[in-house]
Each structure stands twice: as C-alpha cells, then as structure tokens.
Amino acid sequence: MPTLIRLLISLLFLAGLGFAGLYALTVFVQPGEKLITVRVPQRAMALTPVAPKPEPQVTEAAVLPTPDDPNAKTVDTPDD
C-alpha cells in the first residue's frame, strides 16, 4: 500500500508541475504578431463555369369571364 500511495503522490506532483508550467506560459508569455504570406497556385484560383439555374416556366392562368365582360363568349354545353 505505501508503494501505491508513493506512486499516486509522484503522479500528482508531476501533474501539478505540468499545470504550473501551462499557467506560467499563459500568464508570462505574450505571442508576437507577424505578417504571413501564402502563395496560392493559379489553377486553384480558376473558376469553373456554372450554368444558371433554369427559371420555372410560368403559364398564364385562365381568367374566367365575368357576366359584365362585353368580350365574354357564351359556350353551349350539352345538357345531361
């Protein structure tokens, strides 16, 4: 049992050292800024032609004649 406790204490100590190092890095180190240039090949910039989406075809809606319409035609339907 004392060997297990010694192992756990040493692992906790190493984990504490790791966390202390990470904390020190975040508090005391300021990252520098610099300009980065990345070259992109022209073949990656080539645009592929895209066909436009076809517009939906709209048909004219049938307008029902009103009784007041002077251009309305009467249609005879057979009586059943």
N, C-alpha and C positions, 0 to 999 in steps of 0.2 A: 504494500500500500504506500509506503513512503516513496518508492520509485515512481509510482503513478502521480503522486502529488508533485514531486520534483519535475516531472515531465510537463504537467499542466502549468506549473508556475513558470517554467522556462518558455513554454509556448506563449503564455500570456505576456511575458516580458518582451519577447520578440515582436508580438503583435502590437504592443504598446510603443515600441521603438519605431515600427512601421507607420503607425498613425501619427506619432510625433513628427516624423520626417515629412509626411504628407502635409501636415498642418504648417510646418515651417516653410515648405515650398509655397503654399498658398498665401501665407502672410508676408513673407520677406522677399519673394521673387516677383518682379514686375516684368511681364512679357514685352518685348520690343516689337515695334511695327516696322515693316519694310515693304517696298513695292515688289510685287511678283509679276513676272511676265510669262504667259503661257502661249506657245505657238500652236495654232490650230491649222491643220492641213486644209488646203483649199477644197479638196474633194469632200471633206466633211461639211464644208460650207455650201456646197452645191445644192440648190433647191430642186426638188423633183416636181415636175408639173402636176398639178392637181386639177382634175376636171371639176367644174362647178356642179353642184347638185342640181338635178333636173327640177324645174318648178312644177308643182302639181297642176294638171290641166283642169281649168275651170270651165265648165259648160254653162251656158246661160240657163237660168231657171225659167221654167214655163210660167208665164204670167196669165192667170185666169182672168178672162174678161168680166167686167162688171156690167150690170144691166144699164148703167148710164153711159157706157162707152159707145160713141157713134160708129166706131170702126169694127165693133164686135160682129161676128158672123154667127148665125144660128146653125146648128148641126142637127139634122134629124136623126134620131136613134130609133131603131125598131122597138116597138112595144112588145113586151113578153106577156 
